[in-house]
Structure formats: structure tokens, C-alpha cells
Amino acid sequence: MASTSPPPAPAPVLSLPNPPRPQQLAQPPPVAAVKSEVPVAEPRDPPASFSSIPPEPSPAAVAASYTITIPSCSGWFSWDQIHDTERRILSEFFDGKSASKNPGVYKYYRDSIIRRFRGNPSRKITFTDARRGLVGDVGSIRRVFDFLEEWGLINYTPSAKPSAKKGEMGDDSEKKEAPRRIYIILCARCFVRGDYRPGLSSTDFKRVDITEETKADWTDKETIHLLEAILQYGEDWKKVAEHVGTKSEIDCVARFIKLPFGEQFLGPEEVGEYGKPHQKNDKVVTVPEGENVPEQSVSKRMRLTPLADASNPIMAQVAFLSAMVGSDVAKAAAQAAISSLHKVDIAGGNNASDDRLWPAASDGSKEEGYKIKLSSYVEAVAASNGQTSSDVLNEAVAEAQSQLKKEEQDVEQYLSDVVQVQMKEIQDKIVQFEELELLVEKERQQLRHMKDLLFADQLAIMQHKMQLLSKGNERGEKVKQTNHVPCL
Amino acid sequence: MRSFHPGASKAPMKFRMPTAENFVPIRLDLDIDGQRFKDAFTWNPSDPDSEVINFAKRTAKDLKLPPTFVIQIAQSIQTQLAEFHSYEGQEMHIKEKIVPLKIDLRVNNTVIRDQFLWDISNLESDPEEFARTFCKDLDIGDPEVGPAIAVSIREQLYEIATQSISSARETRVGKKGRRGGDIVANSKAGNMVDLGKLFGSKGSVIRKRKEWYLYEPIVDILSNEEVGALDAREELNARLKRKLDEKEESFQTRYSHG
């Protein structure tokens, strides 16, 4: 087990921010750390976690010349989607009351403003800059701008200490203290694998051996307090230690790490850890019976934080961790745990390795009962996430239907393409005919012109003829007259 | 969907912008202590009055204008809004009309000229969407062009809407009577297009090819020198016009009391 010395100053870190508003939301972000982003992609740095939940692999694209940081309470932001937070706060775009204020317009404002800011992140973007570049009424733009600024999606510099808002919108994105020293505690495995934030290196970590377990045994009460406190305060070990009362910070941390819950969810890979599910069984026994049944109804009630009832800290822990990793992983892990339990059964039982952890241990004979309990509350966990086998089937059906729809759409698309091509053909034909018409028209005019000319010629000829005829008559008469005279 | 009665005149309705959103175009042109500030944007008249002063403060702060501008900006906006609200109780008479609108703008380095037909009886029309599509289709790089186009369209529609109010017509003619009624006639409302002739038996929906060039948008990018030259000329014109206005006002006041 290792814990860090306080990280160097330039790495801006926030402990769990507690935005006052989102109690209605899903659990407050359980893991701290500022998420550094690269402008192009949207990678999330692996959160520094205090149990061995494998963090997501950080993509290779962290090699940018600068990084853009946003506070972790705004980690929900994504270019492709509109989050519930946005829908809630800027409801004017989503209530359908006005035709031109719709989610598309909101997305256009939001994306343009953020892109504009990130084009030059060293400079704060002003509202006037933003509204001058956006088409729309300035009132709505101002509201979107203010929202983005408050949630740190634009104009956010981590070293700056924001002035406390009077709770007008209540969405403060940072704690008001200076950035505090954070102790990041990794198990040896994570440390070796290097699964900590890119800002740290292995030299920042200091090895801490947790050997003082024997100093004072952890009673159940203390464990319950510990889990409660962790759920409530997160990584704030000072407060957790206060809550527990009799144990110091380090003890709390060490104890928590030793709690086997985290390991369970590595079930699929960690076959060697079958000792741990056993310990889990023991815990089930120590907890008052009949917890599972009421828990199921409880779980249906509290959709968002299933089984977070502190009276059953194990369930709380299970719920908390399963919510963190997602229902599929939890289910898979639980099933793997069950199957490995079976193997353990066959192998002939295996007592808990750390007896000193569990004073009420060594109930190997009750394995059957434990298995049943285990499977029942695994189901509770699964049920709390709303997944049963029929649901899975339904999902498959829905998937198939959606694919069908997609096919239909494709077919429609092709049809429309074909129609379009044909229309284009017709249009070309029309154009050609138009040209033809023009030509024919011209010819006609020419012909008419020629006709006119011919007519004119004809007239001219006729005139000439008349003239000649008349002249001829005259001469004829003159000739007659002159012929008579010489005879005399 | 409303049924379409070609040629029927609509019953008079309350004054509003003939667009999906009842937004007002606001134009600011202030000159205080030699510093000039010009701006144009779209305002939602149902926003509370506190927005006006906040907007004025914010704009002045963002653009680093001296604080004397704040009051002036707020007053100018409020005056224009009040004018808009004053029309609101009255009745508009809009017939089925298609009017030609013109865009003739210069925004920073981009010059845009276009004309197109707009159906003012379509109360779902959206100048903002038109402007966005325009900029996207013509690949216009400067983001300030879009809002300028939207404001320009709104201003023209606003003018048409106010002119269709019968009671307002006489007062306006009276006001501008001295300068000559031609100003009213030359307004951008222009000549209405007769739907019957256009879509009747002889006409066709497809525009004649020889007229295509008239309706094609023109987008020009100017170099910085040209922009500088144009700016200087506009400045000069504005100054001259202002002097002329002042002279005329003093003339009127002097002699109207005669």
C-alpha cells in the first residue's frame, strides 16, 4: 500500500467538490481529480481511486501543447449529448414552449461558445464576443453563457479562486479554500501498473505499510461508521476519522482498503481471491438477518442510490461500488464470485486468511447458507439496478427492433436516392427541351423574316412589271403615230 | 396546419413580429465624446427590464467603454423597446403577401448582397434559422455575419409590420412630410408581389433562368485597405448627415415659431 506525499503545486487538484445543488442528481462524483482534456478528443484521465477499481486506460492523445481543465463537477459534459444538468437549468430550450428555442439551438449556442473559448483558451471569452458571433436573441445567449461560465466549461482557470456566488444558482464549481493537499492512496498493484493521474510519477509516491491493525481491532460499529463516513465525505479522511472517532486517518484508510468489497468486483480475473468472498459471507452473518428482503423493496424505492441505507453498511458498500462500475460489471463480478464460491466449496473450504480482521470469522460450516445469502443479495444488487433476465431479453428484443428500423430507414434512403436521380433526369430533359424550343423559335422567326423578304421582292417585281407595261403602251402609241406621217 | 385561402385577406390581428419568435431588432449608434459605438442585435421583449441595464453594463465592460456609455446604451435600448411595445395594442392588417427582402451589408471584411422573397403571413418564419443556414451554405467564415443578416431581416419585417398598422400610417407621414413623402415610399417594404399573377395559369413556380442572377447571393471578401477606405467614407457621410440634420432642426425650430 502506498500513499503519496502532497503533489507538486502546479497540478491543480480538487478534493471532492460538493456542489450544493445536485443532491437530487445521482451520487455526487465519488472520485475527485480534475479531468484534464485535450481539445480534440474527450479523454478522461483515470481517476485516482482508493480501491482497486481498474481505471479506464488513458488514451495516447494526451500529447497536446496545452490542456484544458474543467472542474470535475462538470465532468458530465460531452459534445454529443445534452446532460440532465443542462436540461434542468436551461429548461427554456427543452420545454417546447417556443418553436425556435429547441435543443438543437441550445447545442449550437453551447458548442459555438465552448469552441470559441477553446480556440484561444489563454484569454477569457466575454459575453459580447460570444453573442456577436451567434445568431439569436441576446437574452438566451446570455443565459447559456452564464451557465457555461459558472460550471467552468469556459473561462475556467484552476488556480483562480472564484468569488463565492450568493447561491443564486447554487452551482459553485469549486471549493472556496485553496487547493488542498490530497493523499492519493493506491494499492500496490495500481502503483506498479502506473494507473495514477498523468501528473504524478512513481517518485511522488511513498510506500506506507499498514501494519498497525493489531493496535486496535475494528469492531463492527466502527466499520459501520467508517463506511457511512466514506459514503458521506468521500475521500476526506480527516472527516472520516472524526466520524469514526476512535481511529486515526491512516487507520481508516488502511481499514477501508482491506475491506474486501473492491476485490470482489475484480472477480473475473482474480480467481485467487476466493478467500474474499468468504469473508463477505461472514459479514452477511454478522449483519442482522432478513436484511435482504427489505433491502429489495428499499432498492426499488431509491433508484439512484440503491441500498444505500447506512444501517446495512455492506449493502451500502456493495451498492456504492456497483453503481460506480456499472450494473454489467457488478453483475458479472457477482456471478463470478458465486461460481468461484462453488469451486471453493469443492476444494473443501478455506478459512479466511486474515482472521484478525474478522473476530467473528471461521464459520466454515455455514457455507451453504452463505452461498444462498450471497446469491440472494447479488440478486438484490442486480435488481436494484433494474436488471433481471427478462430485462436482458427485452433488451435483446429492443436491439433487434432497432436494427430492423435501421434497415427500413436504409431502404427508404435508397428509394429516395433513386427518386432523386430520376427527378434529376427529368429536370435535365426539361432543360434540353427548353433549349430546343428556343432554337425552334429562332428558326420560326427567321422563316418569317424570309417570308417577309420574299413578299417584298414579289411586290417589287410586280411594280416593275406594271411600270414596264405602262411604258410599253406609250411607246407603242408613239410608234403608230410616227408611222403615219411619212406616207403623206 | 392553417388552411390556405389564396388571395383572402386575413382578419386583423394584434401587432407582433411576423416570425415564430416575437423578437425585436435593436440598433445602437452612439457617439459620445468622440468615441463611436455601433452595434445591432436581437432582443426578446419579454425579458425583464433588469436585463437591459445588465446588458448595457456587461457590454460596456466587455468592450472597455467608458461608463458614460452604459446609461446611453440602456436608454437607447429602452426607447426602442418602448416603441415596440407602443405598437403592441394595435391591429395589423396583413394580407397574403410575399415581399422581396434585400440584404446589403458589410460586416468586417465580408460584403453580402442578396435578395429573396419572404412570406410575411407565415407567422412561423424564422430569420435566425435563415441566417444560420445562409452562413453555413455559403461557408462564411466570420461568425459576426450571421447575426447581422438576422437583424437586417428582422428590421425589414418590423418595418413592414409597423406599416400595416393603419393608425400609425398617418402620423408617420405627417412626421416625415416635410422631408418628402418619398422616404416612406422608398422604404424597404418595396412592392408586393402579386401572388395571383405569379402562380396563375400563365406563371410557373420555377423561376425563369434569365432571372436567376438577380436572386443569387453575392458574398465578397474585401481586403483590409478596401475596408479602411469604406469605413472612412462612411464616417464622413455620417458626419455630414449629422451636420445637415442639426442645421435643419435649427432651421425648423427657428421658423416654425414664426
Interface residues (C-beta under 8 A of the other chain):
Chain A: S98 A99 S100 K101 Y108 S112 R116 T126 F127 T128 D129 R131 R132 G133 L134 V135 G136 D137 V138 G139 S140 R142 E434
Chain B: A20 E21 F23 F41 T42 W43 N44 D47 E51 F55 R58 T59 K61 D62 L63 E124 D126 E128 E129 A131 R132 C135 P143 E144 G146 P147 I149 A150 R209
